[in-house]
Amino acid sequence: MTALGSRTSRNPSRTRTGNPGGAPALVVVAHGSRDPRALRTVRALLDRVGALRPALPVHLGHIELNAPLLPDTLAALGDGAAVLVPLLLSRGHHVERDIPDMAAASPARTRVAAPLGPHPLLVDALHDRLTEAGWPSHAPRDSAVVLASAGSRAPASRADTARTAELLTARLGVPVVPAYASAAAPTVPDAIRALTARGHRRIAVASNFTAPGRFATECAAAAPWIASAPLGTHPAMARLLLHRYDQALVTGGEDNAPEGARGTARPATTEPALAR
């Protein structure tokens, strides 16, 4: 079996060959980015997934900007079975429209899993990244966190991010405020100003991004105290991808909302591409 990494230049659409008669393939659906660090990070994350479940065929497909694009990955699978797991942290137009539409247009027999958030494993990764950045085991009472996310016009996306902030609040014991790099309010600087006005003096920025890129860099630069690294190859992210895969096999992948998600509003029909 070939892990996704330096050897995938020969066949970048997949990490392993087909699995006739076996479990459906796992297709991890990344957004895509102009930042070369993002693709390297996603490939390394898929290496972790492969190490956890070596017999499972694992493939990569992008919504835009990077090869392989999702339609090409699905075309290479022929009429095989696959579960598409979005490497995205909330619902929104990509999860509820773009990915299902690409799946429906392919010859493969597909199910679309829920995005990664909200979920306790995601909070594990966020917490550990903050700790790595210098978050103390006993945070002072004037501490707070801004949960920096990409942003979306979709109400369901904002509801999912707010739920992740609530779960992180429960974990840290301090206020966690969701904020966005684009398409939604408040911005990260606005959230920092609001927390400062409420008397918080130690304000950290938690990077709610799957990989490095422009949004993550800009949000981290706004931090008045510490800023965590993107979630990247954290072990909980690999386990969460497999959890979403397994969950979709049980539920069939229909109406597969994230655990703890609030609200079921249909997202707007248009959403700007995420600049990374």
Summary of the structure (lengths in Angstrom):
residues: 276
radius of gyration: 18.3
end to end distance: 31.5
largest distance: 60.1
contacts: 1009
relative contact order: 0.18
helix: 39%
strand: 16%
